[in-house]
């Protein structure tokens, strides 16, 4: 019989870490907005990896495993797939945020560092690729568990 503890542990660690990262990013954005009210203010595409990780961890792992008294194979398969998908998105985050700030990855783009965009080119590629790989991984795990 499966136990919910491993999935709850992974989802709790992922969501707790991501909430901390997200709060730091929001504080930074508010600080920049206060110092430079005329500058555009947005979330980086990389930040959506953090938001997606939180949502997957809470909605597809923690809530079902806590709400259902005796989870079945289908719920465990979704929890396993969501943990894997969320982990992959979190893995991509450092690389996407490095490109957003043009640290190492996007450093030689040719524009001034101050001329950042909502979605830097490589950041977009990393985020879209991570989301796609995470979705495929989720589907593959759920399918493998149930067939």
C-alpha positions as CSV (number, residue, x, y, z in Angstrom):
1,X,0.0,0.0,0.0
2,X,1.2,3.5,-0.8
3,X,1.9,6.0,1.9
4,X,1.1,9.7,1.4
5,X,4.1,10.9,3.5
6,X,6.8,10.9,0.8
7,X,4.6,12.9,-1.6
8,X,3.5,15.3,1.1
9,X,7.1,15.8,2.2
10,X,8.3,16.6,-1.3
11,X,5.3,18.9,-2.0
12,X,5.7,20.7,1.3
13,X,9.4,21.3,0.8
14,X,8.8,22.5,-2.8
15,X,5.9,24.8,-1.9
16,X,7.6,26.1,1.2
17,X,10.8,27.0,-0.6
18,X,8.9,28.5,-3.6
19,X,6.7,30.6,-1.3
20,X,9.9,32.0,0.3
21,X,11.5,32.7,-3.1
22,X,8.3,34.3,-4.4
23,X,7.9,36.6,-1.3
24,X,11.6,37.7,-1.8
25,X,10.9,38.5,-5.5
26,X,7.7,40.5,-4.6
27,X,9.6,42.4,-1.9
28,X,12.3,43.2,-4.5
29,X,9.8,44.3,-7.0
30,X,8.0,46.6,-4.5
31,X,11.4,48.1,-3.5
32,X,12.3,48.9,-7.1
33,X,8.8,50.3,-7.7
34,X,9.2,52.6,-4.6
35,X,12.6,53.8,-5.7
36,X,11.7,54.2,-9.4
37,X,7.9,54.7,-9.8
38,X,8.2,55.5,-13.5
39,X,9.9,52.2,-14.4
40,X,7.8,49.3,-15.7
41,X,7.0,46.7,-13.1
42,X,6.3,43.1,-14.0
43,X,7.0,39.5,-13.0
44,X,9.8,37.8,-14.9
45,X,8.7,34.7,-16.9
46,X,11.0,32.7,-14.6
47,X,8.7,33.7,-11.6
48,X,5.8,31.8,-13.3
49,X,7.8,28.6,-12.8
50,X,7.7,29.3,-9.1
51,X,4.0,30.1,-9.1
52,X,3.3,26.9,-11.1
53,X,5.4,24.8,-8.7
54,X,3.4,26.1,-5.8
55,X,0.1,25.5,-7.5
56,X,1.0,21.9,-8.6
57,X,2.4,21.1,-5.1
58,X,-0.7,22.3,-3.2
59,X,-3.5,21.6,-5.6
60,X,-2.4,18.2,-7.1
61,X,-0.5,16.7,-4.1
62,X,-1.3,18.2,-0.7
63,X,-5.0,18.8,-1.1
64,X,-6.0,15.5,-2.6
65,X,-3.8,13.4,-0.2
66,X,-5.1,15.3,2.8
67,X,-8.7,15.5,1.8
68,X,-9.3,11.9,0.7
69,X,-9.3,9.5,3.7
70,X,-8.0,6.5,1.7
71,X,-6.4,7.7,-1.5
72,X,-6.3,5.2,-4.4
73,X,-3.9,4.5,-7.2
74,X,-5.2,7.4,-9.3
75,X,-4.6,10.0,-6.6
76,X,-1.1,8.6,-5.9
77,X,-0.3,8.7,-9.6
78,X,-1.3,12.3,-9.8
79,X,0.7,13.1,-6.7
80,X,3.8,11.4,-8.1
81,X,3.4,13.1,-11.5
82,X,2.9,16.5,-9.9
83,X,5.9,16.1,-7.6
84,X,8.1,15.2,-10.6
85,X,6.7,18.1,-12.7
86,X,7.0,20.6,-10.0
87,X,10.6,19.5,-9.3
88,X,11.5,19.9,-13.0
89,X,10.0,23.4,-13.1
90,X,11.9,24.4,-9.9
91,X,15.1,23.0,-11.5
92,X,14.7,25.3,-14.5
93,X,14.1,28.4,-12.3
94,X,17.8,29.4,-11.6
95,X,18.7,29.2,-15.2
96,X,15.7,31.3,-16.3
97,X,16.2,34.0,-13.7
98,X,19.9,34.2,-14.5
99,X,19.0,35.0,-18.1
100,X,16.3,37.5,-17.0
101,X,19.0,39.4,-15.1
102,X,21.6,38.7,-17.8
103,X,24.0,37.1,-15.4
104,X,26.2,34.7,-17.3
105,X,23.5,33.3,-19.7
106,X,22.3,36.5,-21.3
107,X,25.3,38.6,-20.6
108,X,26.4,39.0,-24.2
109,X,23.1,40.0,-25.7
110,X,24.2,43.3,-27.1
111,X,21.7,45.5,-25.3
112,X,22.4,47.6,-22.2
113,X,21.7,45.6,-19.0
114,X,19.1,48.2,-18.0
115,X,17.1,47.4,-21.2
116,X,15.5,44.2,-19.9
117,X,12.2,42.9,-21.2
118,X,9.4,41.0,-19.5
119,X,10.6,37.8,-21.1
120,X,14.2,37.7,-22.2
121,X,14.7,35.4,-25.2
122,X,16.5,32.6,-23.5
123,X,14.4,33.0,-20.4
124,X,11.3,32.3,-22.5
125,X,12.8,29.3,-24.1
126,X,13.8,27.9,-20.7
127,X,10.3,28.5,-19.2
128,X,8.4,27.1,-22.2
129,X,10.7,24.1,-22.4
130,X,10.5,23.4,-18.6
131,X,6.7,23.7,-18.7
132,X,6.5,21.4,-21.7
133,X,8.9,18.8,-20.2
134,X,7.0,19.0,-16.9
135,X,3.6,18.5,-18.6
136,X,5.0,15.5,-20.6
137,X,6.6,14.0,-17.4
138,X,3.4,14.4,-15.5
139,X,1.3,12.7,-18.2
140,X,3.8,9.9,-18.6
141,X,3.9,9.2,-14.8
142,X,0.1,9.2,-14.5
143,X,-0.2,7.0,-17.5
144,X,2.5,4.6,-16.3
145,X,0.9,4.2,-12.9
146,X,-2.5,3.5,-14.3
147,X,-1.7,1.1,-17.2
